[in-house]
Every structure is written in structure tokens, then in C-alpha cells.
Amino acid sequence: MATQPQPPKPQPEEPAPERKTREDLPQRLPPKPDEPREDGMPGYGQPDEDVREKSLPEQNW
């Protein structure tokens, strides 16, 4: 036998999460000299300068 469809239970109202703006967040510290940067500088996905210039050795199969 099929059961009677139940009416949906009302969900208790949850308060919306508070949104934080930049003014609410703590100030960022200045970057360290060896910290990776996002503008293509070594340390952010780039090998060191001396390694970057070397090519792979020829492989004789």
C-alpha cells in the first residue's frame, strides 16, 4: 500500500551568515623577501635561474 504524502515540514529560519568586508579583516603583513609572488618571479612556479637556463642532456636511445 502507498503511504499518504506528508506535507513538508517548515524549516526553522536560520540567520544569514555575517559577511566580512576587508575593513573587518586584520591587516596583511608585508611580504617577505623570499615569499613567492604572483607575477612570475622565481619561487612561484619558476625554477631557479641557474637551473632554468640549462637544457636537458641529449638522450641516446
Phi and psi restraints in degrees (value plus and minus 20) as a CYANA .aco file:
   2 ALA   PHI    -101.6   -61.6
   2 ALA   PSI     127.0   167.0
   3 THR   PHI    -110.7   -70.7
   3 THR   PSI     136.3   176.3
   4 GLN   PHI     -90.0   -50.0
   4 GLN   PSI     117.7   157.7
   5 PRO   PHI     -85.1   -45.1
   5 PRO   PSI     113.8   153.8
   6 GLN   PHI    -106.2   -66.2
   6 GLN   PSI     118.2   158.2
   7 PRO   PHI     -88.4   -48.4
   7 PRO   PSI     124.5   164.5
   8 PRO   PHI     -83.7   -43.7
   8 PRO   PSI     118.4   158.4
   9 LYS   PHI     -95.4   -55.4
   9 LYS   PSI     119.2   159.2
  10 PRO   PHI     -88.9   -48.9
  10 PRO   PSI     110.9   150.9
  11 GLN   PHI     -96.6   -56.6
  11 GLN   PSI     117.0   157.0
  12 PRO   PHI     -86.1   -46.1
  12 PRO   PSI     118.0   158.0
  13 GLU   PHI     -87.5   -47.5
  13 GLU   PSI     104.0   144.0
  14 GLU   PHI    -122.0   -82.0
  14 GLU   PSI     116.6   156.6
  15 PRO   PHI     -87.0   -47.0
  15 PRO   PSI     123.2   163.2
  16 ALA   PHI     -84.5   -44.5
  16 ALA   PSI     120.8   160.8
  17 PRO   PHI     -84.0   -44.0
  17 PRO   PSI     124.5   164.5
  18 GLU   PHI     -92.0   -52.0
  18 GLU   PSI     117.1   157.1
  19 ARG   PHI    -115.6   -75.6
  19 ARG   PSI     116.6   156.6
  20 LYS   PHI    -123.8   -83.8
  20 LYS   PSI     119.2   159.2
  21 THR   PHI    -121.9   -81.9
  21 THR   PSI     152.1   192.1
  22 ARG   PHI     -80.4   -40.4
  22 ARG   PSI     -50.9   -10.9
  23 GLU   PHI     -87.2   -47.2
  23 GLU   PSI     -48.6    -8.6
  24 ASP   PHI     -98.3   -58.3
  24 ASP   PSI     -44.3    -4.3
  25 LEU   PHI    -101.7   -61.7
  25 LEU   PSI     132.9   172.9
  26 PRO   PHI     -87.5   -47.5
  26 PRO   PSI     134.1   174.1
  27 GLN   PHI     -87.4   -47.4
  27 GLN   PSI     123.0   163.0
  28 ARG   PHI     -99.9   -59.9
  28 ARG   PSI     123.6   163.6
  29 LEU   PHI     -95.0   -55.0
  29 LEU   PSI     133.9   173.9
  30 PRO   PHI     -84.8   -44.8
  30 PRO   PSI     128.7   168.7
  31 PRO   PHI     -86.9   -46.9
  31 PRO   PSI     127.8   167.8
  32 LYS   PHI     -98.0   -58.0
  32 LYS   PSI     136.3   176.3
  33 PRO   PHI     -79.9   -39.9
  33 PRO   PSI     -54.8   -14.8
  34 ASP   PHI    -115.3   -75.3
  34 ASP   PSI     -11.7    28.3
  35 GLU   PHI     -96.1   -56.1
  35 GLU   PSI     117.2   157.2
  36 PRO   PHI     -84.1   -44.1
  36 PRO   PSI     125.4   165.4
  37 ARG   PHI    -135.7   -95.7
  37 ARG   PSI     146.1   186.1
  38 GLU   PHI    -117.4   -77.4
  38 GLU   PSI      -8.8    31.2
  39 ASP   PHI    -127.4   -87.4
  39 ASP   PSI       7.2    47.2
  40 GLY   PHI      64.2   104.2
  40 GLY   PSI      -5.9    34.1
  41 MET   PHI     -95.5   -55.5
  41 MET   PSI     134.4   174.4
  42 PRO   PHI     -76.2   -36.2
  42 PRO   PSI     121.1   161.1
  43 GLY   PHI      85.7   125.7
  43 GLY   PSI     -35.4     4.6
  44 TYR   PHI    -139.8   -99.8
  44 TYR   PSI      56.1    96.1
  45 GLY   PHI      58.8    98.8
  45 GLY   PSI     -15.8    24.2
  46 GLN   PHI    -132.1   -92.1
  46 GLN   PSI     115.4   155.4
  47 PRO   PHI     -91.9   -51.9
  47 PRO   PSI     146.2   186.2
  48 ASP   PHI     -78.8   -38.8
  48 ASP   PSI     135.8   175.8
  49 GLU   PHI     -78.3   -38.3
  49 GLU   PSI     -64.2   -24.2
  50 ASP   PHI     -88.5   -48.5
  50 ASP   PSI     -50.6   -10.6
  51 VAL   PHI    -100.1   -60.1
  51 VAL   PSI     -54.3   -14.3
  52 ARG   PHI     -85.0   -45.0
  52 ARG   PSI     -53.5   -13.5
  53 GLU   PHI     -98.5   -58.5
  53 GLU   PSI     -40.0     0.0
  54 LYS   PHI     -99.6   -59.6
  54 LYS   PSI     119.1   159.1
  55 SER   PHI    -117.5   -77.5
  55 SER   PSI     142.8   182.8
  56 LEU   PHI     -90.0   -50.0
  56 LEU   PSI     127.3   167.3
  57 PRO   PHI     -88.7   -48.7
  57 PRO   PSI     131.4   171.4
  58 GLU   PHI     -83.8   -43.8
  58 GLU   PSI     119.1   159.1
  59 GLN   PHI    -132.2   -92.2
  59 GLN   PSI     104.2   144.2
  60 ASN   PHI    -117.6   -77.6
  60 ASN   PSI      93.0   133.0
